[in-house]
Amino acid sequence: MAEPRIVAMGGGGFSMESTTALDDYLLGLTGSPHPKVCFVATASADNDAYINRFYRAFRYPRAIATHLPLFQRDGSDIEATLLAQDLVYVSGGNTVNLLAIWRAHGVDRAMRRAWEAGVLLCGLSAGSLCWFEGGVTDSYGGDLAALPDGLGFVPGSHCPHYDGEPQRRPTYRRLVAAGELPPGIAADDGVGLLYVGTELREVVTSRPGAQAYRVDAAGETPIPARLLSPAPPGPR
């Protein structure tokens, strides 16, 4: 059985970039020529345009795509659906709403079982933050704030969009320094953090110069990222 793995992306992938480098990296990690990929767009309120964009980006033969609706339930068995996948891809959006809805429907427990069974979990923004103990969110509206009750699959805190939004870096550093969040990892847009179990195994990026950072009360320490090669041109 494969080890539990998560790829937390500060931002990027099909919904933010023209390059397919990060998504190709995710598909490659599955080891399947036609991986089964389930999109979970809870954080975006199951936005139809977002889901349709996912299906265009992951259409066969690149992947066997499906999605898990939670705003209009279709009666499917959530745990069985997730366990049947090679990759579960979680959208950006509102992390607080995502966590509340997942907990109400038991998706948090099903995600843990899928993770422990070796299904690769990934996501960007809210879909990156949710796996950690907590982090920085704009889910409450207005100023950025601490989110203290993530799923905790990955220890510590997290800040996505570290270079993509001007207040992310100073807010995260302040919250960690003040003890409102535990030390953790920040990721620039276009950066993916590969966790095997709870260990950060690799940092990759689709953008030259983008990287990750370990952040604690003393400040931040850069973690260089491996630049992914862009996919050759051609139809997707």
N, C-alpha and C positions, 0 to 999 in steps of 0.2 A: 504494500500500500504506500502511496506517495506521502511524503511529509506534508504537514500543514503549511500552506504558503499564502501570502497576501502581497499584492503589489498596490501600494498606496501612491497615488499620483497627485502632486501638488496642483496640477492642471494639465490639460492636454488631451490627446486622443482625438477620436473622430468628431467630437462636439466642439473642439477648440482650435484644431490645427488642420492645415492642408496636408501635412506629411502624415503618412501612416506608420511611421517608425515605432511609436510607442505601442500602438495596437498590434503591429506585427510582432513585436517583442512578446506581448502577452500571449498571442496565439502560439508562438514558438515554444513558450514554456509548457504548453499543454502536451506537447509531443504527439499530437494527432494531426493528420493531414487535413481533416475536415472537423475541427473541434465543435462540440456542442456548446453554444454560448447563450446564456440567459441574461437578459437586460432587466434590471430592477430599477425602475424610474420613480420610486416612491417619493424621493426628495423633490421631484419636479411635479408632484401631484399627477403622475402618469400622463404627462403632457404628450398629446398625440404627435405633434410635430417632432419632438425629441425621439419618441419611439420609432417613428417612420425613418428618421435619419439613421438610427441604429440599424434598422433592417437593411437600408441601402448600403451602409458601410460594411456589414457582415453577411451580405447575401452569398448564397452557395455559388461556387465551391469553396469560397474563402472560409466559411463556417456554416454550421447548421444553427440558425438563429431562432430564438423564441424570447418571450418576455413574461414576467410575472406581474399581473395586474393586482393591485390591492385596493384601488378606489372603487372599482366595479368588479367584485370577485367573480371568478368564473367557475368556482367549485373544485378547482384542481387541488390536489394534495401538495401543500407548500413544501414540506420536507422532501417528499419523493421527487418533486420537480427539481429542487436544488441538488439533491444527491445524484440525479441523472446527468448533470452537466460536467463538462470539462472546465468551464470558466463561467463564473458569475460576475457580471460587470454592473457596478452600482453607479447611478448617475449623480451629477451635481444637483444642487438645490438647497433646500432647507433641512439642515441636519437635525434640529430639534423635532420637527414634524416627522422626519424619517424614523427617528428612534422611538417616538411615541406610537406611531402606527405599527412598526415592526413588533414592538412589545405587546401591543394589543392583539395582534394576529399570530404571535408565536414565531415570527420570522427570525427574531434574535436567536432563539434556541435552534431553529432549523439551520441558520447560517453557521452556528458553532458546530453542529453535527457534520455539515458539509465540509467545513474547514478541517475538522479532525479526520474526516474520511479522505482527504487529499484533493478535494475540489479546489481549484485555484480561485481565490477571491480577489477582486480588484475594484477600483473605482477612483474617481477624481473629485476633488473639492469635498462636498459632503460625503461622497462615496469613498473618500480617503480618510477623512476625519473620524468617521463612525467607528472604525476598528480600534481606535486608541482609547485610553482611559479618559481623555478629555482633550480640549484644545481651544482654538480661537474660532469664533463663529460670528456671522452677521445674521443669524437666524431670528434674532429677537427684533430686528429692525433698528435703525439708528446706528449708534456706535458699535464697534466690534466688542465682543464680550467673551468671558470664559464659559465654556461648556464643560461641566465637571463629570458628566455621567455617560461617557461613551461606552461601547460594548466591552472594552478592555481585553480584546483578543491580543493586542499588542500593548506592552507596558509603556507607561509614560504618556506624554502629551504630544500634540501635533499641530502644526500650522501649515495649511496649504497656501498657495498663491503668494509665497513669501516675497517674491519680487514683482508680482503682478498687480498688487494693490498697495498704495503708499503707506497705509496705516497698519498693514499686517505685521511688518517687522517690529516697529516700536511697541505695538500693543502686546505682541507675544513675549518679547523680552521683558516688558514691564510686569506682565502677569506671572511669568516664571520667577522673576527676581523677587516679587512680593509674596511668593508662595501660594498664589491663587491657583496655579497650575503646577504639576510636577515637571521636572526637566523632560525634554523630549527632542523631537526631530522636526525641523522645518524643511519645506521643499519648494523650490522655485516652480513656476509654470514650466511644463514640459519635462519635469523630473519624475521618475518612478523609483520607489523604494521597495526592493524585494526583501520580504521577511520570510525566512524559513523557520518554522516554529515561531519563536519570539526574538530571533536573532536577525539583525539587519545584515543581509548577506551581500547585497550589491546595490549600487545606485547608478541609474542610467538616465540619459537625457536625449531628447530629440533636438535640443537647441544648443549650439556652441556657447560655452560660458555659463550655462545654468548648472546649479549644484544644490546640494542639501547642506544642512547645518545641524550640529548638535548644540542645543541651547540649554544652559543651566543658569543658576543665579549669578555666575561670574561673567556671563556673556555668551558668545557663539563661537563655534569652531567649524570651519568649512569642511565638508566631506566631498572630495572630487567625484565627479560623475563620469561614467563611460559614455562617450558620444555614440549613439546608435547610427548605423548607416541608413540613409534614406532608401526606401523601396525603389526599384527600377520603375520608370514610367510605364503606364499601361492601364487598361481598364480595371476598375475595382469591382 
